[in-house]
Amino acid sequence: MPAQPPPAVLAAFGVAGEPLIALPGGQGTSWRAGDLVLKPADGSPAELRWQAYVYSRISGDGFRIARTLTTADSAASVAGWRATQWVAGQHEPRRWADIIAVGERYHAALGRLPRPAFLAARDSPWATGDLVAWGERPAAEFDQVPHIRRLVAALRPVTEPSQLIHGDLGGNVLFHPSLPPAIIDFSPYWRPAAFASAIVVADALAWEGADAGILAAVSHLSNFGQYLIRALIYRMVTERVVGISHPAGGADPWAPAAALALLLAR
């Protein structure tokens, strides 16, 4: 993959001649060209076409979305690149309650959409983590990951129905002083909406310096401990599959979050 999208990609998406501006955040591979953001395609062509279709048919009520775009001949990716609308705003740290609130509005808009077929065929570290968290793949192969055994033992059934959700909201909500928050980089999963909020909480506890005070943002969600346990399993298993390791003798970023989830799930 070249460091920036080549001219043929710019032409295909209708931004030939526009200057390329490297965008911060994420994996450092996104570029703005005019009113588009171009980045390496991170899903199958079927998934990207589906995202373009879905996003063309929902409207924001208290949120904005970065719509997936296609070329004039309906291609959702060109030479390994995809395009979305550029939306004004920036990520702001520690706004977890606002991220959870806008996520709930967004998921209400997605709530009636059917489950896309491509989800069943996904094979990635994130898909593996999700399947283990929901008991659809054996956890035993990951029981050497710290905390996994205790978390799996504390799992209990949940009754909220599954729907289409964004499984990585934490770093993908942009705030603007005069516009509603914008949601970018859709990561689709078919799970209860509370799971998306739990992932935000898990990430904040492990990586962003949150403490138990963050639970005020999810106090209206019943049985939240069960969703937080699943969110932690999802993230921990994904880390193991990706190969992320923490320095020997260093602080375990997951320990406080696991202790809190187990306390909530009693």
GUNUVEX-924339 format. One record per residue (C-alpha): residue number from 0; residue in three letters; chain; x, y, z. Coordinates in steps of 0.02 Angstrom, whole numbers. Each point is the difference from the previous one (the first is absolute). Example, Ala and Ser with C-alpha at 12.3 -4.5 7.8 and 13.67 -1.06 7.14 Angstrom:
REM GUNUVEX-924339
<pt k="0" r="Ala" c="A" x="615" y="-225" z="390"/>
<pt k="1" r="Ser" c="A" x="69" y="172" z="-33"/>
***
This chain:
REM GUNUVEX-924339
<pt k="0" r="Met" c="A" x="0" y="0" z="0"/>
<pt k="1" r="Pro" c="A" x="75" y="169" z="-47"/>
<pt k="2" r="Ala" c="A" x="18" y="131" z="136"/>
<pt k="3" r="Gln" c="A" x="-136" y="106" z="-79"/>
<pt k="4" r="Pro" c="A" x="-140" y="-33" z="-125"/>
<pt k="5" r="Pro" c="A" x="63" y="5" z="-180"/>
<pt k="6" r="Pro" c="A" x="-72" y="114" z="-133"/>
<pt k="7" r="Ala" c="A" x="-110" y="-138" z="-72"/>
<pt k="8" r="Val" c="A" x="-89" y="-17" z="167"/>
<pt k="9" r="Leu" c="A" x="-27" y="188" z="14"/>
<pt k="10" r="Ala" c="A" x="-70" y="3" z="-176"/>
<pt k="11" r="Ala" c="A" x="-117" y="-147" z="32"/>
<pt k="12" r="Phe" c="A" x="-76" y="87" z="152"/>
<pt k="13" r="Gly" c="A" x="-13" y="167" z="-88"/>
<pt k="14" r="Val" c="A" x="135" y="97" z="93"/>
<pt k="15" r="Ala" c="A" x="139" y="2" z="-130"/>
<pt k="16" r="Gly" c="A" x="112" y="150" z="23"/>
<pt k="17" r="Glu" c="A" x="-52" y="31" z="180"/>
<pt k="18" r="Pro" c="A" x="146" y="17" z="120"/>
<pt k="19" r="Leu" c="A" x="27" y="-146" z="118"/>
<pt k="20" r="Ile" c="A" x="4" y="38" z="186"/>
<pt k="21" r="Ala" c="A" x="58" y="-134" z="121"/>
<pt k="22" r="Leu" c="A" x="-125" y="-19" z="143"/>
<pt k="23" r="Pro" c="A" x="52" y="-37" z="179"/>
<pt k="24" r="Gly" c="A" x="-69" y="-142" z="105"/>
<pt k="25" r="Gly" c="A" x="-43" y="-179" z="-37"/>
<pt k="26" r="Gln" c="A" x="140" y="-96" z="-84"/>
<pt k="27" r="Gly" c="A" x="69" y="154" z="-87"/>
<pt k="28" r="Thr" c="A" x="-57" y="-59" z="-171"/>
<pt k="29" r="Ser" c="A" x="-144" y="120" z="-36"/>
<pt k="30" r="Trp" c="A" x="9" y="145" z="-121"/>
<pt k="31" r="Arg" c="A" x="-118" y="144" z="-35"/>
<pt k="32" r="Ala" c="A" x="-29" y="50" z="-181"/>
<pt k="33" r="Gly" c="A" x="-129" y="136" z="-19"/>
<pt k="34" r="Asp" c="A" x="-156" y="-56" z="91"/>
<pt k="35" r="Leu" c="A" x="52" y="-183" z="7"/>
<pt k="36" r="Val" c="A" x="106" y="-105" z="115"/>
<pt k="37" r="Leu" c="A" x="96" y="-140" z="-86"/>
<pt k="38" r="Lys" c="A" x="72" y="-146" z="97"/>
<pt k="39" r="Pro" c="A" x="51" y="-180" z="-34"/>
<pt k="40" r="Ala" c="A" x="-153" y="-108" z="-21"/>
<pt k="41" r="Asp" c="A" x="-31" y="-91" z="164"/>
<pt k="42" r="Gly" c="A" x="-141" y="-114" z="-51"/>
<pt k="43" r="Ser" c="A" x="-55" y="-111" z="-142"/>
<pt k="44" r="Pro" c="A" x="-77" y="80" z="-155"/>
<pt k="45" r="Ala" c="A" x="-168" y="-71" z="54"/>
<pt k="46" r="Glu" c="A" x="15" y="80" z="171"/>
<pt k="47" r="Leu" c="A" x="51" y="169" z="-71"/>
<pt k="48" r="Arg" c="A" x="-144" y="-1" z="-125"/>
<pt k="49" r="Trp" c="A" x="-118" y="-44" z="142"/>
<pt k="50" r="Gln" c="A" x="66" y="144" z="105"/>
<pt k="51" r="Ala" c="A" x="-28" y="120" z="-143"/>
<pt k="52" r="Tyr" c="A" x="-178" y="-65" z="-22"/>
<pt k="53" r="Val" c="A" x="-43" y="7" z="185"/>
<pt k="54" r="Tyr" c="A" x="74" y="172" z="30"/>
<pt k="55" r="Ser" c="A" x="-93" y="71" z="-150"/>
<pt k="56" r="Arg" c="A" x="-163" y="-48" z="84"/>
<pt k="57" r="Ile" c="A" x="19" y="60" z="179"/>
<pt k="58" r="Ser" c="A" x="-6" y="179" z="60"/>
<pt k="59" r="Gly" c="A" x="79" y="68" z="156"/>
<pt k="60" r="Asp" c="A" x="-109" y="54" z="146"/>
<pt k="61" r="Gly" c="A" x="125" y="82" z="116"/>
<pt k="62" r="Phe" c="A" x="151" y="-70" z="-93"/>
<pt k="63" r="Arg" c="A" x="91" y="10" z="-165"/>
<pt k="64" r="Ile" c="A" x="76" y="-145" z="-97"/>
<pt k="65" r="Ala" c="A" x="147" y="-15" z="-119"/>
<pt k="66" r="Arg" c="A" x="-89" y="-84" z="-144"/>
<pt k="67" r="Thr" c="A" x="88" y="-135" z="-101"/>
<pt k="68" r="Leu" c="A" x="12" y="54" z="-181"/>
<pt k="69" r="Thr" c="A" x="11" y="-94" z="-164"/>
<pt k="70" r="Thr" c="A" x="68" y="45" z="-171"/>
<pt k="71" r="Ala" c="A" x="-105" y="45" z="-152"/>
<pt k="72" r="Asp" c="A" x="-6" y="-185" z="-45"/>
<pt k="73" r="Ser" c="A" x="-52" y="-49" z="178"/>
<pt k="74" r="Ala" c="A" x="169" y="-68" z="56"/>
<pt k="75" r="Ala" c="A" x="24" y="15" z="188"/>
<pt k="76" r="Ser" c="A" x="189" y="-19" z="-10"/>
<pt k="77" r="Val" c="A" x="132" y="37" z="-131"/>
<pt k="78" r="Ala" c="A" x="176" y="-74" z="2"/>
<pt k="79" r="Gly" c="A" x="-19" y="-40" z="185"/>
<pt k="80" r="Trp" c="A" x="-67" y="171" z="50"/>
<pt k="81" r="Arg" c="A" x="-172" y="55" z="62"/>
<pt k="82" r="Ala" c="A" x="-80" y="171" z="22"/>
<pt k="83" r="Thr" c="A" x="-114" y="79" z="128"/>
<pt k="84" r="Gln" c="A" x="-68" y="175" z="22"/>
<pt k="85" r="Trp" c="A" x="111" y="119" z="96"/>
<pt k="86" r="Val" c="A" x="-88" y="63" z="156"/>
<pt k="87" r="Ala" c="A" x="57" y="147" z="104"/>
<pt k="88" r="Gly" c="A" x="49" y="-31" z="180"/>
<pt k="89" r="Gln" c="A" x="133" y="-78" z="108"/>
<pt k="90" r="His" c="A" x="18" y="-134" z="130"/>
<pt k="91" r="Glu" c="A" x="-3" y="71" z="176"/>
<pt k="92" r="Pro" c="A" x="68" y="-105" z="144"/>
<pt k="93" r="Arg" c="A" x="-104" y="-51" z="149"/>
<pt k="94" r="Arg" c="A" x="-169" y="38" z="-79"/>
<pt k="95" r="Trp" c="A" x="-57" y="-177" z="31"/>
<pt k="96" r="Ala" c="A" x="-176" y="46" z="59"/>
<pt k="97" r="Asp" c="A" x="-29" y="100" z="-159"/>
<pt k="98" r="Ile" c="A" x="67" y="-141" z="-108"/>
<pt k="99" r="Ile" c="A" x="-118" y="-124" z="84"/>
<pt k="100" r="Ala" c="A" x="-148" y="118" z="-19"/>
<pt k="101" r="Val" c="A" x="28" y="33" z="-184"/>
<pt k="102" r="Gly" c="A" x="30" y="-186" z="-27"/>
<pt k="103" r="Glu" c="A" x="-172" y="-35" z="71"/>
<pt k="104" r="Arg" c="A" x="-81" y="123" z="-120"/>
<pt k="105" r="Tyr" c="A" x="97" y="-77" z="-144"/>
<pt k="106" r="His" c="A" x="-49" y="-176" z="47"/>
<pt k="107" r="Ala" c="A" x="-183" y="51" z="11"/>
<pt k="108" r="Ala" c="A" x="14" y="51" z="-184"/>
<pt k="109" r="Leu" c="A" x="79" y="-169" z="-44"/>
<pt k="110" r="Gly" c="A" x="-121" y="-103" z="104"/>
<pt k="111" r="Arg" c="A" x="-116" y="-62" z="-137"/>
<pt k="112" r="Leu" c="A" x="132" y="-49" z="-125"/>
<pt k="113" r="Pro" c="A" x="23" y="-187" z="-37"/>
<pt k="114" r="Arg" c="A" x="157" y="-96" z="40"/>
<pt k="115" r="Pro" c="A" x="121" y="7" z="-148"/>
<pt k="116" r="Ala" c="A" x="54" y="-168" z="-67"/>
<pt k="117" r="Phe" c="A" x="185" y="43" z="-7"/>
<pt k="118" r="Leu" c="A" x="14" y="2" z="190"/>
<pt k="119" r="Ala" c="A" x="-9" y="-190" z="6"/>
<pt k="120" r="Ala" c="A" x="151" y="-16" z="-115"/>
<pt k="121" r="Arg" c="A" x="116" y="124" z="84"/>
<pt k="122" r="Asp" c="A" x="167" y="-70" z="59"/>
<pt k="123" r="Ser" c="A" x="107" y="127" z="91"/>
<pt k="124" r="Pro" c="A" x="72" y="24" z="175"/>
<pt k="125" r="Trp" c="A" x="-147" y="112" z="42"/>
<pt k="126" r="Ala" c="A" x="-126" y="-127" z="-62"/>
<pt k="127" r="Thr" c="A" x="86" y="-134" z="103"/>
<pt k="128" r="Gly" c="A" x="-7" y="107" z="157"/>
<pt k="129" r="Asp" c="A" x="-184" y="36" z="-28"/>
<pt k="130" r="Leu" c="A" x="-44" y="-184" z="-25"/>
<pt k="131" r="Val" c="A" x="93" y="-52" z="158"/>
<pt k="132" r="Ala" c="A" x="-83" y="138" z="101"/>
<pt k="133" r="Trp" c="A" x="-172" y="-63" z="-50"/>
<pt k="134" r="Gly" c="A" x="34" y="-186" z="22"/>
<pt k="135" r="Glu" c="A" x="-1" y="-36" z="-186"/>
<pt k="136" r="Arg" c="A" x="180" y="-58" z="0"/>
<pt k="137" r="Pro" c="A" x="81" y="-98" z="142"/>
<pt k="138" r="Ala" c="A" x="90" y="108" z="127"/>
<pt k="139" r="Ala" c="A" x="111" y="-145" z="53"/>
<pt k="140" r="Glu" c="A" x="132" y="39" z="-132"/>
<pt k="141" r="Phe" c="A" x="24" y="171" z="81"/>
<pt k="142" r="Asp" c="A" x="-10" y="-51" z="183"/>
<pt k="143" r="Gln" c="A" x="183" y="47" z="26"/>
<pt k="144" r="Val" c="A" x="-42" y="181" z="-32"/>
<pt k="145" r="Pro" c="A" x="-6" y="86" z="170"/>
<pt k="146" r="His" c="A" x="-175" y="18" z="74"/>
<pt k="147" r="Ile" c="A" x="-86" y="-99" z="-138"/>
<pt k="148" r="Arg" c="A" x="-44" y="-150" z="107"/>
<pt k="149" r="Arg" c="A" x="-79" y="106" z="136"/>
<pt k="150" r="Leu" c="A" x="-94" y="107" z="-124"/>
<pt k="151" r="Val" c="A" x="-67" y="-149" z="-97"/>
<pt k="152" r="Ala" c="A" x="-54" y="-83" z="162"/>
<pt k="153" r="Ala" c="A" x="-102" y="155" z="45"/>
<pt k="154" r="Leu" c="A" x="-97" y="3" z="-164"/>
<pt k="155" r="Arg" c="A" x="-188" y="-11" z="13"/>
<pt k="156" r="Pro" c="A" x="-132" y="11" z="-137"/>
<pt k="157" r="Val" c="A" x="-62" y="170" z="-59"/>
<pt k="158" r="Thr" c="A" x="-171" y="28" z="-75"/>
<pt k="159" r="Glu" c="A" x="17" y="161" z="-100"/>
<pt k="160" r="Pro" c="A" x="-21" y="-38" z="-186"/>
<pt k="161" r="Ser" c="A" x="145" y="19" z="-119"/>
<pt k="162" r="Gln" c="A" x="3" y="133" z="-134"/>
<pt k="163" r="Leu" c="A" x="125" y="88" z="-109"/>
<pt k="164" r="Ile" c="A" x="128" y="95" z="106"/>
<pt k="165" r="His" c="A" x="163" y="95" z="-17"/>
<pt k="166" r="Gly" c="A" x="129" y="-101" z="96"/>
<pt k="167" r="Asp" c="A" x="135" y="133" z="15"/>
<pt k="168" r="Leu" c="A" x="-79" y="166" z="46"/>
<pt k="169" r="Gly" c="A" x="130" y="59" z="126"/>
<pt k="170" r="Gly" c="A" x="123" y="82" z="-119"/>
<pt k="171" r="Asn" c="A" x="-122" y="24" z="-143"/>
<pt k="172" r="Val" c="A" x="-114" y="139" z="58"/>
<pt k="173" r="Leu" c="A" x="50" y="176" z="-51"/>
<pt k="174" r="Phe" c="A" x="-61" y="155" z="91"/>
<pt k="175" r="His" c="A" x="-33" y="172" z="-72"/>
<pt k="176" r="Pro" c="A" x="-47" y="160" z="92"/>
<pt k="177" r="Ser" c="A" x="-155" y="32" z="-104"/>
<pt k="178" r="Leu" c="A" x="-46" y="-166" z="-82"/>
<pt k="179" r="Pro" c="A" x="-63" y="-165" z="69"/>
<pt k="180" r="Pro" c="A" x="134" y="-133" z="34"/>
<pt k="181" r="Ala" c="A" x="58" y="-96" z="-153"/>
<pt k="182" r="Ile" c="A" x="25" y="-189" z="-3"/>
<pt k="183" r="Ile" c="A" x="137" y="-67" z="-113"/>
<pt k="184" r="Asp" c="A" x="81" y="-167" z="-46"/>
<pt k="185" r="Phe" c="A" x="-152" y="-113" z="19"/>
<pt k="186" r="Ser" c="A" x="48" y="-170" z="74"/>
<pt k="187" r="Pro" c="A" x="-160" y="-103" z="-17"/>
<pt k="188" r="Tyr" c="A" x="-48" y="-139" z="120"/>
<pt k="189" r="Trp" c="A" x="-164" y="-87" z="38"/>
<pt k="190" r="Arg" c="A" x="-18" y="14" z="189"/>
<pt k="191" r="Pro" c="A" x="-109" y="87" z="130"/>
<pt k="192" r="Ala" c="A" x="23" y="188" z="-3"/>
<pt k="193" r="Ala" c="A" x="62" y="0" z="180"/>
<pt k="194" r="Phe" c="A" x="153" y="-97" z="-58"/>
<pt k="195" r="Ala" c="A" x="57" y="150" z="-101"/>
<pt k="196" r="Ser" c="A" x="-9" y="109" z="156"/>
<pt k="197" r="Ala" c="A" x="93" y="-132" z="99"/>
<pt k="198" r="Ile" c="A" x="143" y="2" z="-125"/>
<pt k="199" r="Val" c="A" x="15" y="188" z="24"/>
<pt k="200" r="Val" c="A" x="8" y="-27" z="189"/>
<pt k="201" r="Ala" c="A" x="125" y="-143" z="-14"/>
<pt k="202" r="Asp" c="A" x="115" y="102" z="-111"/>
<pt k="203" r="Ala" c="A" x="-12" y="151" z="114"/>
<pt k="204" r="Leu" c="A" x="41" y="-102" z="155"/>
<pt k="205" r="Ala" c="A" x="148" y="-92" z="-78"/>
<pt k="206" r="Trp" c="A" x="78" y="132" z="-112"/>
<pt k="207" r="Glu" c="A" x="-68" y="172" z="37"/>
<pt k="208" r="Gly" c="A" x="13" y="26" z="187"/>
<pt k="209" r="Ala" c="A" x="-183" y="-20" z="47"/>
<pt k="210" r="Asp" c="A" x="-53" y="-60" z="171"/>
<pt k="211" r="Ala" c="A" x="-163" y="-68" z="70"/>
<pt k="212" r="Gly" c="A" x="-79" y="172" z="-21"/>
<pt k="213" r="Ile" c="A" x="-27" y="-42" z="-183"/>
<pt k="214" r="Leu" c="A" x="-140" y="-117" z="52"/>
<pt k="215" r="Ala" c="A" x="-113" y="152" z="25"/>
<pt k="216" r="Ala" c="A" x="-10" y="9" z="-190"/>
<pt k="217" r="Val" c="A" x="-75" y="-175" z="-10"/>
<pt k="218" r="Ser" c="A" x="-102" y="-1" z="160"/>
<pt k="219" r="His" c="A" x="-160" y="-12" z="-103"/>
<pt k="220" r="Leu" c="A" x="55" y="-165" z="-80"/>
<pt k="221" r="Ser" c="A" x="-59" y="-154" z="92"/>
<pt k="222" r="Asn" c="A" x="117" y="-146" z="27"/>
<pt k="223" r="Phe" c="A" x="146" y="106" z="-59"/>
<pt k="224" r="Gly" c="A" x="129" y="-109" z="87"/>
<pt k="225" r="Gln" c="A" x="-37" y="-141" z="-120"/>
<pt k="226" r="Tyr" c="A" x="30" y="111" z="-149"/>
<pt k="227" r="Leu" c="A" x="161" y="68" z="75"/>
<pt k="228" r="Ile" c="A" x="64" y="-177" z="29"/>
<pt k="229" r="Arg" c="A" x="-33" y="-40" z="-183"/>
<pt k="230" r="Ala" c="A" x="84" y="161" z="-57"/>
<pt k="231" r="Leu" c="A" x="156" y="-42" z="100"/>
<pt k="232" r="Ile" c="A" x="8" y="-177" z="-68"/>
<pt k="233" r="Tyr" c="A" x="-20" y="71" z="-175"/>
<pt k="234" r="Arg" c="A" x="143" y="122" z="20"/>
<pt k="235" r="Met" c="A" x="117" y="-119" z="93"/>
<pt k="236" r="Val" c="A" x="-22" y="-142" z="-124"/>
<pt k="237" r="Thr" c="A" x="23" y="118" z="-146"/>
<pt k="238" r="Glu" c="A" x="162" y="63" z="76"/>
<pt k="239" r="Arg" c="A" x="63" y="-179" z="16"/>
<pt k="240" r="Val" c="A" x="-44" y="-43" z="-180"/>
<pt k="241" r="Val" c="A" x="79" y="160" z="-66"/>
<pt k="242" r="Gly" c="A" x="155" y="-37" z="105"/>
<pt k="243" r="Ile" c="A" x="-3" y="153" z="112"/>
<pt k="244" r="Ser" c="A" x="94" y="-33" z="161"/>
<pt k="245" r="His" c="A" x="31" y="106" z="154"/>
<pt k="246" r="Pro" c="A" x="173" y="22" z="74"/>
<pt k="247" r="Ala" c="A" x="48" y="-131" z="129"/>
<pt k="248" r="Gly" c="A" x="-12" y="72" z="173"/>
<pt k="249" r="Gly" c="A" x="-100" y="149" z="-61"/>
<pt k="250" r="Ala" c="A" x="-173" y="48" z="56"/>
<pt k="251" r="Asp" c="A" x="-140" y="-108" z="-67"/>
<pt k="252" r="Pro" c="A" x="-118" y="122" z="-88"/>
<pt k="253" r="Trp" c="A" x="-145" y="-122" z="9"/>
<pt k="254" r="Ala" c="A" x="8" y="-44" z="185"/>
<pt k="255" r="Pro" c="A" x="-103" y="145" z="70"/>
<pt k="256" r="Ala" c="A" x="-131" y="-17" z="-136"/>
<pt k="257" r="Ala" c="A" x="-15" y="-187" z="28"/>
<pt k="258" r="Ala" c="A" x="-19" y="25" z="188"/>
<pt k="259" r="Leu" c="A" x="-137" y="129" z="-28"/>
<pt k="260" r="Ala" c="A" x="-93" y="-108" z="-125"/>
<pt k="261" r="Leu" c="A" x="3" y="-150" z="116"/>
<pt k="262" r="Leu" c="A" x="-65" y="108" z="142"/>
<pt k="263" r="Leu" c="A" x="-143" y="65" z="-107"/>
<pt k="264" r="Ala" c="A" x="-45" y="-175" z="-61"/>
<pt k="265" r="Arg" c="A" x="-26" y="-74" z="173"/>
***
